[in-house]
Amino acid sequence: MSQNPLQRLTELGQSIWYDYIRRDLYQGPELRRLIVEDALRGMTSNPTIFQQAIAATDLYDEDIRRLGEQGGSPAAIFEALEVEDVSRAADAFRPVYETSQGEDGFVSIEVGPHLALDTEATIVEARRLWKACDRPNVMVKIPGTEAGVPAIRQCLGEGININITLLFSIDRYRLVMAAYLEALEARVAAGEPVDRLRSVASFFVSRVDTNVDKKLDAVAADTGRPEPQRQLARDLRGKTAIANARLAYRAYKEVFSGERFAQLRTKGASRQRPLWASTSTKDPAYPDLYYVEALVAPCSVDTMPRETFEAYKDHGNPRVRIGDDLDRAQLVLAGLAQLGIDESEVYRELEEEGVRKFADSYDKLLEAVERKEKAVRVA
């Protein structure tokens, strides 16, 4: 019998987390099976995932009724539901957390997306969610926006595990890594422990190609452009996201193999691992495991939605490829500049779009909770 490709990824040093959460997953045997048979090492959640779980099932109806009768607002009801799900899922992953010495077994809960541009409000909510979950293997997700970086630094300094989300640019990623090191140094200086503090930096992948490919297609279709430029645009299609992520991993290795972190390592600090998010393939022109296969890397995490997870189990081909074609990665980004596609503008657009999409999902989620609360109250 051939080895499960998911198990093999773990052996290569990449932890697979599940970009999915729903109540029946941890209430029945399924989550335990995924952990044992498929080497699942953690779980992430976001407003879109919760919106689908709550609106599309009756799994939450009884709790929505109970919390509504207690006078809870839709936002308060949702927070109670997500804290319950994340806490219970964290309990299921606790053995993974213990056997990995605190490196894996995490479940993430996200601060409200409407706070992405508000540093102080983000800190307040992150503290509240961390305290409400009260599990050492929970991570609070904070977006890596300009306003998010100081909140990330502050919360890490307080000993809160943080999953930095919505990262697109290597420049912003470097700021996030610096915030982590600064937080560790502040804790060491204050005599606080750092050996159990953990953080991941979630670098979004396929969305980059979704944005850039549209721009490349416009160049390729522009008959006013010289043919060499149009051909370059066709050649670069589908290459930016992987190039960007591989260069991000190179930056990660530079920072965490340096002397600054080496000093912290002597105090028990762990590296802030890169986490590949948005690794499902959006464009049917690319293979279904296009991004997953390209970004297999030691000391990294890939959080996969259910469909991608199952596809990898079925026909994944595990091999470390993160260092492939690094010279080519630089050329891809240089090619974009040559065509007049501004990398920084792409990342700004993606960050704004990401914040907006999660905020829209959150609003729809609260609407679904309100509708359900009224419906179950009448029933």
Secondary structure as UniProt FT lines:
FT   HELIX           5..11
FT   TURN            12..13
FT   STRAND          14..19
FT   HELIX           23..27
FT   HELIX           30..38
FT   STRAND          40..44
FT   HELIX           47..56
FT   TURN            59..60
FT   HELIX           61..69
FT   TURN            70..71
FT   HELIX           74..99
FT   TURN            100..102
FT   STRAND          106..110
FT   HELIX           113..115
FT   TURN            116..117
FT   HELIX           119..133
FT   TURN            136..137
FT   STRAND          138..143
FT   TURN            146..147
FT   HELIX           148..157
FT   TURN            158..159
FT   STRAND          162..167
FT   HELIX           170..189
FT   TURN            190..191
FT   TURN            195..196
FT   STRAND          199..204
FT   HELIX           206..221
FT   TURN            223..224
FT   HELIX           227..236
FT   TURN            237..238
FT   HELIX           240..256
FT   HELIX           259..265
FT   TURN            266..268
FT   STRAND          273..277
FT   TURN            284..285
FT   TURN            288..289
FT   HELIX           290..294
FT   TURN            298..299
FT   STRAND          300..304
FT   HELIX           306..315
FT   TURN            322..325
FT   HELIX           326..338
FT   TURN            339..340
FT   HELIX           343..378
//
